[in-house]
Amino acid sequence: MRFAKGRAWGMSLVTVLATACSRPARIERVVLLGFDGVGPNLVEPLVAQGHLPALRRMMTEGAYGPLRSFAPTKSNILWTSVATGKTMLKHGIVDWTFVNQQGLTVPYEDRGRRVKTYWEILDERGVSSATINWWITHPPAPLRRGIVVSSAFKRLPEPATVHPASLFAPLNALRVPFPDGVEDVRRRERIPVWSEEEATSAMGATRQILRSYPEYLAQDATVDRVSDWLQANRPVQAFSTYFRLPDVTSHFATHFLDEALHKAATAKEAAGSLGPEDIARLDADFARVVLPAYAFMDRIVAKYLDRLDERTLLLVCSDHGFRYRGGRYSHAMPGLEPPDGVVFVLGPGVRAGARIQGASLFDVAPTILWALGQPVAEDMDGAPLSLFDAAFTDGHPMSRIASYERGARPQGDVGGDRRLDEQVLQDLRTLGYIGGGEEEPREVGATPQP
């Protein structure tokens, strides 16, 4: 009898263990790496040529595909949609700037956002997070379980740019000094010294981007250092960080295309005979120019792949790409759908080699919430990405909630720092987003407007 009971108990234990072993792995952590301005028309030829080994690994071992953007392709709007899963009309960031109560044109701050980000939602539900350098995060929200290194930290060495402020000192010590520290970063990351003298076409207003490029490099290198330190010293369940160098590089890269190829394409475009094969050649040459910035991105991704374990989901995405039109590459495409961004996903349950279809920026936040076992809100404009195998999705059914917007979201201290406002406005002017700067693409042959 005792043996029978022991045998029954043993069989029961075997059944429990077998069930536990067959159950799909649970995702305990999510890492999101955001890279501005990265497009599939550039990633794919570079991977095919043997470049970008980290992204190639994510494509083969995980899932990859285009990520649909929307107009206007303004980074603060798009990345806020990534963070909230909602359209700009819902989240409230609708332009680069607005006119405040004092009649001053100022950039948006955290208080201008009307809805919660996924890290604020997770904070309410007891999930720890760290968010670094995301658009519209200054002043940083006072999360209970979260870290916010605001979008102002890279510009202002002040405790008010970080929550909790006690982290400012160790993070500030990681800052790449500008201009003194840039040369070391440039050599280590193998970033060329682009100069206007080497350009193959007249630069015009884009020369200011080239002149400011060392500072953009110092900022992204600082973000990289801070992100590495936080990953090592403040582990959290939801980690998000954002880099800008691919986008900034792409804004002037047209001027370093092969001169003969560019002139031939311009002539064909004017004649209405520019075809897909011509565009493919242009994309391949544009990819050659931006390769240093894409390789910078790939080396960052490689570090996170090295840290990946069996319970972490890694997402890499961009907000838009760049496409040739009007004699140059741009993401502003009046009258056309904006160029796609990209999304890569690797981790538990992700189908190896899966090609993601029909995904949009709005799908990122719902994917993160679902992956961490949280309900997806019905008032979000996206849904979890369809890239997981059936066993995993069956073992992790999605739950829903009407909305997370029923309570007030945490907000930081009142901003309005005119020094910071002017730095952000100057940055937007440099990139041609406001008040002149980078020329907009026009139909070839059209008369430039005064």
TIVOLO-557043 format. One record per residue (C-alpha): x, y, z; residue number from 1. Coordinates in steps of 0.2 Angstrom, whole numbers, padded with zeros to 4 digits. Layout:
BEGIN
<X:X	Y:Y	Z:Z	pos:NUM>
...
//
This chain:
BEGIN
<X:0000	Y:0000	Z:0000	pos:1>
<X:0014	Y:0012	Z:0005	pos:2>
<X:0022	Y:0007	Z:-0012	pos:3>
<X:0007	Y:0011	Z:-0021	pos:4>
<X:0005	Y:0028	Z:-0013	pos:5>
<X:0023	Y:0031	Z:-0017	pos:6>
<X:0021	Y:0026	Z:-0035	pos:7>
<X:0006	Y:0036	Z:-0037	pos:8>
<X:0015	Y:0051	Z:-0029	pos:9>
<X:0030	Y:0048	Z:-0040	pos:10>
<X:0019	Y:0047	Z:-0056	pos:11>
<X:0010	Y:0063	Z:-0050	pos:12>
<X:0027	Y:0072	Z:-0048	pos:13>
<X:0033	Y:0066	Z:-0065	pos:14>
<X:0017	Y:0073	Z:-0073	pos:15>
<X:0019	Y:0090	Z:-0064	pos:16>
<X:0037	Y:0091	Z:-0070	pos:17>
<X:0033	Y:0086	Z:-0087	pos:18>
<X:0019	Y:0099	Z:-0088	pos:19>
<X:0031	Y:0112	Z:-0081	pos:20>
<X:0044	Y:0108	Z:-0094	pos:21>
<X:0032	Y:0108	Z:-0108	pos:22>
<X:0025	Y:0125	Z:-0103	pos:23>
<X:0031	Y:0140	Z:-0114	pos:24>
<X:0044	Y:0150	Z:-0105	pos:25>
<X:0038	Y:0166	Z:-0097	pos:26>
<X:0045	Y:0183	Z:-0101	pos:27>
<X:0051	Y:0192	Z:-0086	pos:28>
<X:0061	Y:0206	Z:-0094	pos:29>
<X:0059	Y:0217	Z:-0109	pos:30>
<X:0072	Y:0228	Z:-0117	pos:31>
<X:0068	Y:0240	Z:-0131	pos:32>
<X:0081	Y:0249	Z:-0141	pos:33>
<X:0075	Y:0264	Z:-0151	pos:34>
<X:0086	Y:0270	Z:-0166	pos:35>
<X:0079	Y:0285	Z:-0175	pos:36>
<X:0078	Y:0285	Z:-0194	pos:37>
<X:0083	Y:0267	Z:-0198	pos:38>
<X:0075	Y:0259	Z:-0214	pos:39>
<X:0073	Y:0242	Z:-0221	pos:40>
<X:0079	Y:0248	Z:-0238	pos:41>
<X:0096	Y:0252	Z:-0230	pos:42>
<X:0097	Y:0238	Z:-0217	pos:43>
<X:0094	Y:0224	Z:-0230	pos:44>
<X:0108	Y:0228	Z:-0242	pos:45>
<X:0120	Y:0230	Z:-0228	pos:46>
<X:0116	Y:0214	Z:-0220	pos:47>
<X:0117	Y:0205	Z:-0237	pos:48>
<X:0134	Y:0212	Z:-0239	pos:49>
<X:0140	Y:0205	Z:-0223	pos:50>
<X:0138	Y:0220	Z:-0212	pos:51>
<X:0128	Y:0222	Z:-0196	pos:52>
<X:0131	Y:0205	Z:-0189	pos:53>
<X:0120	Y:0208	Z:-0173	pos:54>
<X:0105	Y:0213	Z:-0183	pos:55>
<X:0108	Y:0198	Z:-0195	pos:56>
<X:0107	Y:0187	Z:-0180	pos:57>
<X:0091	Y:0195	Z:-0174	pos:58>
<X:0084	Y:0192	Z:-0192	pos:59>
<X:0089	Y:0174	Z:-0192	pos:60>
<X:0086	Y:0169	Z:-0174	pos:61>
<X:0071	Y:0180	Z:-0171	pos:62>
<X:0058	Y:0190	Z:-0181	pos:63>
<X:0061	Y:0205	Z:-0192	pos:64>
<X:0050	Y:0217	Z:-0203	pos:65>
<X:0045	Y:0234	Z:-0208	pos:66>
<X:0037	Y:0245	Z:-0195	pos:67>
<X:0024	Y:0257	Z:-0203	pos:68>
<X:0026	Y:0275	Z:-0198	pos:69>
<X:0014	Y:0289	Z:-0201	pos:70>
<X:0014	Y:0308	Z:-0205	pos:71>
<X:0020	Y:0320	Z:-0200	pos:72>
<X:0037	Y:0311	Z:-0197	pos:73>
<X:0042	Y:0321	Z:-0182	pos:74>
<X:0052	Y:0311	Z:-0170	pos:75>
<X:0044	Y:0318	Z:-0154	pos:76>
<X:0027	Y:0313	Z:-0161	pos:77>
<X:0032	Y:0296	Z:-0167	pos:78>
<X:0042	Y:0290	Z:-0152	pos:79>
<X:0027	Y:0296	Z:-0141	pos:80>
<X:0016	Y:0285	Z:-0151	pos:81>
<X:0028	Y:0271	Z:-0148	pos:82>
<X:0028	Y:0274	Z:-0130	pos:83>
<X:0009	Y:0275	Z:-0128	pos:84>
<X:0002	Y:0264	Z:-0142	pos:85>
<X:-0009	Y:0279	Z:-0147	pos:86>
<X:-0011	Y:0292	Z:-0161	pos:87>
<X:-0005	Y:0310	Z:-0159	pos:88>
<X:-0023	Y:0316	Z:-0157	pos:89>
<X:-0024	Y:0305	Z:-0142	pos:90>
<X:-0007	Y:0308	Z:-0134	pos:91>
<X:-0007	Y:0327	Z:-0137	pos:92>
<X:0010	Y:0329	Z:-0145	pos:93>
<X:0006	Y:0336	Z:-0162	pos:94>
<X:0021	Y:0346	Z:-0167	pos:95>
<X:0038	Y:0351	Z:-0163	pos:96>
<X:0033	Y:0366	Z:-0153	pos:97>
<X:0018	Y:0376	Z:-0146	pos:98>
<X:0014	Y:0393	Z:-0140	pos:99>
<X:0013	Y:0394	Z:-0121	pos:100>
<X:0003	Y:0405	Z:-0110	pos:101>
<X:0016	Y:0418	Z:-0110	pos:102>
<X:0016	Y:0419	Z:-0129	pos:103>
<X:0032	Y:0410	Z:-0131	pos:104>
<X:0036	Y:0396	Z:-0144	pos:105>
<X:0043	Y:0382	Z:-0134	pos:106>
<X:0046	Y:0363	Z:-0137	pos:107>
<X:0034	Y:0351	Z:-0129	pos:108>
<X:0038	Y:0344	Z:-0112	pos:109>
<X:0032	Y:0329	Z:-0102	pos:110>
<X:0017	Y:0339	Z:-0096	pos:111>
<X:0011	Y:0341	Z:-0114	pos:112>
<X:0007	Y:0323	Z:-0115	pos:113>
<X:-0011	Y:0318	Z:-0111	pos:114>
<X:-0009	Y:0299	Z:-0109	pos:115>
<X:0002	Y:0287	Z:-0100	pos:116>
<X:0017	Y:0278	Z:-0107	pos:117>
<X:0019	Y:0259	Z:-0105	pos:118>
<X:0033	Y:0262	Z:-0092	pos:119>
<X:0020	Y:0273	Z:-0082	pos:120>
<X:0007	Y:0260	Z:-0084	pos:121>
<X:0019	Y:0246	Z:-0078	pos:122>
<X:0024	Y:0257	Z:-0063	pos:123>
<X:0006	Y:0258	Z:-0058	pos:124>
<X:0005	Y:0239	Z:-0059	pos:125>
<X:0021	Y:0236	Z:-0049	pos:126>
<X:0033	Y:0233	Z:-0063	pos:127>
<X:0050	Y:0241	Z:-0062	pos:128>
<X:0057	Y:0251	Z:-0077	pos:129>
<X:0071	Y:0262	Z:-0083	pos:130>
<X:0069	Y:0274	Z:-0098	pos:131>
<X:0084	Y:0283	Z:-0105	pos:132>
<X:0083	Y:0298	Z:-0117	pos:133>
<X:0066	Y:0296	Z:-0123	pos:134>
<X:0057	Y:0310	Z:-0132	pos:135>
<X:0046	Y:0321	Z:-0121	pos:136>
<X:0052	Y:0314	Z:-0104	pos:137>
<X:0058	Y:0331	Z:-0096	pos:138>
<X:0055	Y:0335	Z:-0082	pos:139>
<X:0056	Y:0316	Z:-0077	pos:140>
<X:0040	Y:0308	Z:-0070	pos:141>
<X:0042	Y:0303	Z:-0051	pos:142>
<X:0039	Y:0285	Z:-0054	pos:143>
<X:0038	Y:0274	Z:-0038	pos:144>
<X:0048	Y:0259	Z:-0046	pos:145>
<X:0055	Y:0267	Z:-0061	pos:146>
<X:0070	Y:0277	Z:-0067	pos:147>
<X:0069	Y:0291	Z:-0080	pos:148>
<X:0085	Y:0299	Z:-0087	pos:149>
<X:0075	Y:0312	Z:-0097	pos:150>
<X:0078	Y:0319	Z:-0114	pos:151>
<X:0086	Y:0334	Z:-0106	pos:152>
<X:0100	Y:0324	Z:-0098	pos:153>
<X:0111	Y:0324	Z:-0113	pos:154>
<X:0111	Y:0343	Z:-0114	pos:155>
<X:0110	Y:0349	Z:-0096	pos:156>
<X:0121	Y:0342	Z:-0082	pos:157>
<X:0109	Y:0345	Z:-0068	pos:158>
<X:0100	Y:0333	Z:-0056	pos:159>
<X:0083	Y:0339	Z:-0061	pos:160>
<X:0085	Y:0329	Z:-0077	pos:161>
<X:0085	Y:0312	Z:-0068	pos:162>
<X:0073	Y:0303	Z:-0057	pos:163>
<X:0077	Y:0298	Z:-0044	pos:164>
<X:0089	Y:0313	Z:-0043	pos:165>
<X:0101	Y:0302	Z:-0032	pos:166>
<X:0107	Y:0293	Z:-0048	pos:167>
<X:0112	Y:0310	Z:-0056	pos:168>
<X:0130	Y:0309	Z:-0049	pos:169>
<X:0135	Y:0292	Z:-0055	pos:170>
<X:0127	Y:0295	Z:-0072	pos:171>
<X:0134	Y:0312	Z:-0074	pos:172>
<X:0151	Y:0305	Z:-0071	pos:173>
<X:0149	Y:0294	Z:-0087	pos:174>
<X:0145	Y:0310	Z:-0098	pos:175>
<X:0156	Y:0311	Z:-0114	pos:176>
<X:0164	Y:0329	Z:-0112	pos:177>
<X:0161	Y:0340	Z:-0127	pos:178>
<X:0171	Y:0344	Z:-0137	pos:179>
<X:0186	Y:0336	Z:-0128	pos:180>
<X:0180	Y:0318	Z:-0127	pos:181>
<X:0173	Y:0317	Z:-0145	pos:182>
<X:0189	Y:0312	Z:-0154	pos:183>
<X:0191	Y:0296	Z:-0143	pos:184>
<X:0173	Y:0291	Z:-0146	pos:185>
<X:0175	Y:0294	Z:-0165	pos:186>
<X:0191	Y:0284	Z:-0167	pos:187>
<X:0184	Y:0270	Z:-0156	pos:188>
<X:0167	Y:0269	Z:-0166	pos:189>
<X:0176	Y:0271	Z:-0182	pos:190>
<X:0165	Y:0287	Z:-0187	pos:191>
<X:0173	Y:0296	Z:-0202	pos:192>
<X:0177	Y:0315	Z:-0201	pos:193>
<X:0165	Y:0321	Z:-0214	pos:194>
<X:0169	Y:0338	Z:-0222	pos:195>
<X:0160	Y:0349	Z:-0234	pos:196>
<X:0175	Y:0349	Z:-0245	pos:197>
<X:0173	Y:0331	Z:-0248	pos:198>
<X:0154	Y:0332	Z:-0252	pos:199>
<X:0149	Y:0327	Z:-0270	pos:200>
<X:0135	Y:0340	Z:-0270	pos:201>
<X:0132	Y:0357	Z:-0263	pos:202>
<X:0127	Y:0356	Z:-0245	pos:203>
<X:0117	Y:0372	Z:-0243	pos:204>
<X:0108	Y:0373	Z:-0226	pos:205>
<X:0113	Y:0355	Z:-0221	pos:206>
<X:0131	Y:0360	Z:-0218	pos:207>
<X:0125	Y:0365	Z:-0200	pos:208>
<X:0121	Y:0347	Z:-0197	pos:209>
<X:0138	Y:0342	Z:-0202	pos:210>
<X:0146	Y:0355	Z:-0191	pos:211>
<X:0135	Y:0350	Z:-0176	pos:212>
<X:0139	Y:0331	Z:-0179	pos:213>
<X:0152	Y:0329	Z:-0166	pos:214>
<X:0140	Y:0335	Z:-0152	pos:215>
<X:0127	Y:0323	Z:-0158	pos:216>
<X:0140	Y:0309	Z:-0157	pos:217>
<X:0145	Y:0314	Z:-0139	pos:218>
<X:0126	Y:0314	Z:-0134	pos:219>
<X:0123	Y:0296	Z:-0141	pos:220>
<X:0139	Y:0290	Z:-0133	pos:221>
<X:0134	Y:0297	Z:-0117	pos:222>
<X:0117	Y:0288	Z:-0118	pos:223>
<X:0126	Y:0272	Z:-0122	pos:224>
<X:0137	Y:0273	Z:-0107	pos:225>
<X:0122	Y:0278	Z:-0096	pos:226>
<X:0112	Y:0263	Z:-0103	pos:227>
<X:0126	Y:0251	Z:-0100	pos:228>
<X:0128	Y:0257	Z:-0082	pos:229>
<X:0110	Y:0256	Z:-0078	pos:230>
<X:0108	Y:0238	Z:-0085	pos:231>
<X:0123	Y:0233	Z:-0075	pos:232>
<X:0119	Y:0242	Z:-0058	pos:233>
<X:0100	Y:0244	Z:-0058	pos:234>
<X:0092	Y:0229	Z:-0066	pos:235>
<X:0073	Y:0232	Z:-0070	pos:236>
<X:0059	Y:0222	Z:-0079	pos:237>
<X:0056	Y:0235	Z:-0093	pos:238>
<X:0072	Y:0244	Z:-0100	pos:239>
<X:0070	Y:0257	Z:-0114	pos:240>
<X:0083	Y:0268	Z:-0122	pos:241>
<X:0084	Y:0279	Z:-0138	pos:242>
<X:0098	Y:0284	Z:-0150	pos:243>
<X:0098	Y:0297	Z:-0163	pos:244>
<X:0114	Y:0295	Z:-0174	pos:245>
<X:0107	Y:0285	Z:-0189	pos:246>
<X:0094	Y:0299	Z:-0192	pos:247>
<X:0106	Y:0313	Z:-0190	pos:248>
<X:0119	Y:0305	Z:-0202	pos:249>
<X:0105	Y:0302	Z:-0215	pos:250>
<X:0100	Y:0320	Z:-0215	pos:251>
<X:0117	Y:0325	Z:-0224	pos:252>
<X:0122	Y:0308	Z:-0232	pos:253>
<X:0114	Y:0313	Z:-0249	pos:254>
<X:0129	Y:0325	Z:-0251	pos:255>
<X:0141	Y:0310	Z:-0250	pos:256>
<X:0133	Y:0299	Z:-0263	pos:257>
<X:0143	Y:0294	Z:-0278	pos:258>
<X:0143	Y:0309	Z:-0289	pos:259>
<X:0140	Y:0301	Z:-0306	pos:260>
<X:0126	Y:0290	Z:-0299	pos:261>
<X:0117	Y:0304	Z:-0291	pos:262>
<X:0118	Y:0315	Z:-0306	pos:263>
<X:0111	Y:0301	Z:-0317	pos:264>
<X:0097	Y:0298	Z:-0305	pos:265>
<X:0093	Y:0316	Z:-0304	pos:266>
<X:0092	Y:0317	Z:-0323	pos:267>
<X:0081	Y:0302	Z:-0324	pos:268>
<X:0069	Y:0308	Z:-0310	pos:269>
<X:0067	Y:0325	Z:-0320	pos:270>
<X:0063	Y:0315	Z:-0336	pos:271>
<X:0051	Y:0303	Z:-0326	pos:272>
<X:0061	Y:0288	Z:-0330	pos:273>
<X:0068	Y:0284	Z:-0313	pos:274>
<X:0064	Y:0265	Z:-0310	pos:275>
<X:0065	Y:0253	Z:-0296	pos:276>
<X:0083	Y:0247	Z:-0301	pos:277>
<X:0089	Y:0265	Z:-0301	pos:278>
<X:0082	Y:0267	Z:-0283	pos:279>
<X:0090	Y:0250	Z:-0278	pos:280>
<X:0107	Y:0257	Z:-0284	pos:281>
<X:0104	Y:0273	Z:-0275	pos:282>
<X:0099	Y:0264	Z:-0259	pos:283>
<X:0115	Y:0253	Z:-0259	pos:284>
<X:0126	Y:0269	Z:-0261	pos:285>
<X:0116	Y:0278	Z:-0248	pos:286>
<X:0119	Y:0263	Z:-0236	pos:287>
<X:0137	Y:0264	Z:-0240	pos:288>
<X:0138	Y:0282	Z:-0234	pos:289>
<X:0127	Y:0279	Z:-0218	pos:290>
<X:0136	Y:0262	Z:-0214	pos:291>
<X:0147	Y:0270	Z:-0200	pos:292>
<X:0131	Y:0276	Z:-0190	pos:293>
<X:0122	Y:0259	Z:-0194	pos:294>
<X:0138	Y:0250	Z:-0188	pos:295>
<X:0137	Y:0260	Z:-0172	pos:296>
<X:0119	Y:0255	Z:-0169	pos:297>
<X:0124	Y:0236	Z:-0173	pos:298>
<X:0138	Y:0237	Z:-0160	pos:299>
<X:0125	Y:0243	Z:-0147	pos:300>
<X:0113	Y:0229	Z:-0151	pos:301>
<X:0127	Y:0216	Z:-0150	pos:302>
<X:0130	Y:0221	Z:-0132	pos:303>
<X:0112	Y:0218	Z:-0127	pos:304>
<X:0112	Y:0201	Z:-0137	pos:305>
<X:0127	Y:0196	Z:-0126	pos:306>
<X:0117	Y:0200	Z:-0111	pos:307>
<X:0101	Y:0191	Z:-0117	pos:308>
<X:0095	Y:0176	Z:-0107	pos:309>
<X:0080	Y:0164	Z:-0109	pos:310>
<X:0068	Y:0175	Z:-0100	pos:311>
<X:0071	Y:0192	Z:-0109	pos:312>
<X:0063	Y:0199	Z:-0124	pos:313>
<X:0073	Y:0211	Z:-0134	pos:314>
<X:0065	Y:0223	Z:-0146	pos:315>
<X:0074	Y:0235	Z:-0158	pos:316>
<X:0064	Y:0247	Z:-0168	pos:317>
<X:0065	Y:0264	Z:-0177	pos:318>
<X:0051	Y:0277	Z:-0180	pos:319>
<X:0054	Y:0279	Z:-0199	pos:320>
<X:0066	Y:0277	Z:-0213	pos:321>
<X:0073	Y:0287	Z:-0227	pos:322>
<X:0068	Y:0287	Z:-0245	pos:323>
<X:0075	Y:0295	Z:-0261	pos:324>
<X:0064	Y:0309	Z:-0269	pos:325>
<X:0066	Y:0326	Z:-0276	pos:326>
<X:0085	Y:0323	Z:-0278	pos:327>
<X:0089	Y:0318	Z:-0260	pos:328>
<X:0085	Y:0306	Z:-0246	pos:329>
<X:0072	Y:0312	Z:-0233	pos:330>
<X:0058	Y:0305	Z:-0222	pos:331>
<X:0047	Y:0320	Z:-0226	pos:332>
<X:0037	Y:0314	Z:-0241	pos:333>
<X:0023	Y:0326	Z:-0245	pos:334>
<X:0009	Y:0317	Z:-0253	pos:335>
<X:0016	Y:0300	Z:-0250	pos:336>
<X:0016	Y:0287	Z:-0236	pos:337>
<X:0031	Y:0290	Z:-0225	pos:338>
<X:0046	Y:0277	Z:-0227	pos:339>
<X:0044	Y:0262	Z:-0215	pos:340>
<X:0055	Y:0260	Z:-0200	pos:341>
<X:0061	Y:0243	Z:-0194	pos:342>
<X:0057	Y:0231	Z:-0180	pos:343>
<X:0067	Y:0216	Z:-0174	pos:344>
<X:0062	Y:0204	Z:-0160	pos:345>
<X:0071	Y:0190	Z:-0151	pos:346>
<X:0067	Y:0180	Z:-0136	pos:347>
<X:0055	Y:0167	Z:-0128	pos:348>
<X:0042	Y:0161	Z:-0140	pos:349>
<X:0048	Y:0171	Z:-0155	pos:350>
<X:0047	Y:0161	Z:-0171	pos:351>
<X:0065	Y:0160	Z:-0178	pos:352>
<X:0066	Y:0168	Z:-0195	pos:353>
<X:0049	Y:0175	Z:-0195	pos:354>
<X:0045	Y:0190	Z:-0206	pos:355>
<X:0034	Y:0203	Z:-0198	pos:356>
<X:0020	Y:0209	Z:-0209	pos:357>
<X:0008	Y:0224	Z:-0206	pos:358>
<X:0016	Y:0230	Z:-0190	pos:359>
<X:0015	Y:0249	Z:-0185	pos:360>
<X:0022	Y:0260	Z:-0172	pos:361>
<X:0006	Y:0258	Z:-0162	pos:362>
<X:0010	Y:0239	Z:-0159	pos:363>
<X:0026	Y:0241	Z:-0148	pos:364>
<X:0018	Y:0247	Z:-0132	pos:365>
<X:0004	Y:0233	Z:-0132	pos:366>
<X:0017	Y:0220	Z:-0136	pos:367>
<X:0028	Y:0225	Z:-0121	pos:368>
<X:0012	Y:0226	Z:-0109	pos:369>
<X:0007	Y:0208	Z:-0115	pos:370>
<X:0024	Y:0201	Z:-0114	pos:371>
<X:0025	Y:0206	Z:-0096	pos:372>
<X:0008	Y:0199	Z:-0092	pos:373>
<X:-0002	Y:0215	Z:-0092	pos:374>
<X:-0018	Y:0218	Z:-0100	pos:375>
<X:-0019	Y:0227	Z:-0117	pos:376>
<X:-0030	Y:0243	Z:-0117	pos:377>
<X:-0044	Y:0244	Z:-0129	pos:378>
<X:-0041	Y:0262	Z:-0132	pos:379>
<X:-0024	Y:0259	Z:-0139	pos:380>
<X:-0022	Y:0260	Z:-0158	pos:381>
<X:-0011	Y:0244	Z:-0159	pos:382>
<X:-0010	Y:0226	Z:-0154	pos:383>
<X:0004	Y:0214	Z:-0149	pos:384>
<X:0015	Y:0209	Z:-0164	pos:385>
<X:0010	Y:0193	Z:-0172	pos:386>
<X:0027	Y:0184	Z:-0171	pos:387>
<X:0026	Y:0171	Z:-0157	pos:388>
<X:0023	Y:0153	Z:-0160	pos:389>
<X:0006	Y:0145	Z:-0156	pos:390>
<X:0012	Y:0136	Z:-0140	pos:391>
<X:0018	Y:0152	Z:-0133	pos:392>
<X:0003	Y:0162	Z:-0137	pos:393>
<X:-0009	Y:0148	Z:-0131	pos:394>
<X:0001	Y:0148	Z:-0114	pos:395>
<X:0000	Y:0167	Z:-0112	pos:396>
<X:-0017	Y:0172	Z:-0117	pos:397>
<X:-0020	Y:0191	Z:-0119	pos:398>
<X:-0031	Y:0200	Z:-0107	pos:399>
<X:-0039	Y:0217	Z:-0110	pos:400>
<X:-0044	Y:0232	Z:-0101	pos:401>
<X:-0054	Y:0247	Z:-0107	pos:402>
<X:-0041	Y:0260	Z:-0103	pos:403>
<X:-0027	Y:0264	Z:-0091	pos:404>
<X:-0032	Y:0283	Z:-0092	pos:405>
<X:-0044	Y:0283	Z:-0077	pos:406>
<X:-0032	Y:0290	Z:-0065	pos:407>
<X:-0020	Y:0304	Z:-0066	pos:408>
<X:-0002	Y:0300	Z:-0072	pos:409>
<X:0013	Y:0305	Z:-0062	pos:410>
<X:0021	Y:0321	Z:-0068	pos:411>
<X:0038	Y:0329	Z:-0064	pos:412>
<X:0041	Y:0347	Z:-0057	pos:413>
<X:0035	Y:0361	Z:-0068	pos:414>
<X:0048	Y:0364	Z:-0082	pos:415>
<X:0050	Y:0380	Z:-0092	pos:416>
<X:0069	Y:0381	Z:-0092	pos:417>
<X:0073	Y:0394	Z:-0105	pos:418>
<X:0090	Y:0387	Z:-0107	pos:419>
<X:0084	Y:0370	Z:-0111	pos:420>
<X:0071	Y:0377	Z:-0122	pos:421>
<X:0083	Y:0387	Z:-0133	pos:422>
<X:0095	Y:0372	Z:-0134	pos:423>
<X:0081	Y:0361	Z:-0141	pos:424>
<X:0075	Y:0374	Z:-0153	pos:425>
<X:0092	Y:0377	Z:-0159	pos:426>
<X:0093	Y:0358	Z:-0162	pos:427>
<X:0077	Y:0358	Z:-0172	pos:428>
<X:0083	Y:0373	Z:-0182	pos:429>
<X:0100	Y:0364	Z:-0186	pos:430>
<X:0090	Y:0349	Z:-0193	pos:431>
<X:0079	Y:0360	Z:-0203	pos:432>
<X:0063	Y:0355	Z:-0193	pos:433>
<X:0059	Y:0373	Z:-0188	pos:434>
<X:0064	Y:0390	Z:-0194	pos:435>
<X:0074	Y:0386	Z:-0210	pos:436>
<X:0088	Y:0374	Z:-0211	pos:437>
<X:0088	Y:0358	Z:-0221	pos:438>
<X:0080	Y:0360	Z:-0237	pos:439>
<X:0064	Y:0350	Z:-0241	pos:440>
<X:0064	Y:0338	Z:-0255	pos:441>
<X:0055	Y:0345	Z:-0271	pos:442>
<X:0051	Y:0339	Z:-0288	pos:443>
<X:0066	Y:0339	Z:-0299	pos:444>
<X:0065	Y:0353	Z:-0311	pos:445>
<X:0054	Y:0363	Z:-0300	pos:446>
<X:0059	Y:0381	Z:-0297	pos:447>
<X:0065	Y:0384	Z:-0279	pos:448>
<X:0054	Y:0395	Z:-0269	pos:449>
<X:0062	Y:0411	Z:-0261	pos:450>
//
